[in-house]
């Protein structure tokens, strides 16, 4: 039996797969494997979300978009 857990809150619930942007640290190395540069990259990551966390993320995204649109008026 496969149990599904939300990747955000960790609760056991019915989940749905979403692709969200996550920030990761990357390193640039030289030919001797010495780290030259550290930088952040944003990569799409597949996560399992319960309905509560999906609604929370949706409200955050909608709020941010509304703030940007209001600022551009």
Secondary structure, DSSP 8 states (H G I E B T S, - for coil): ----B-TTT--B---EEEEEEEEEEEEEE-TT--EEEEEEEEEEEEEEE-HHHHHHHHHHHHHHHHHHHHHT-
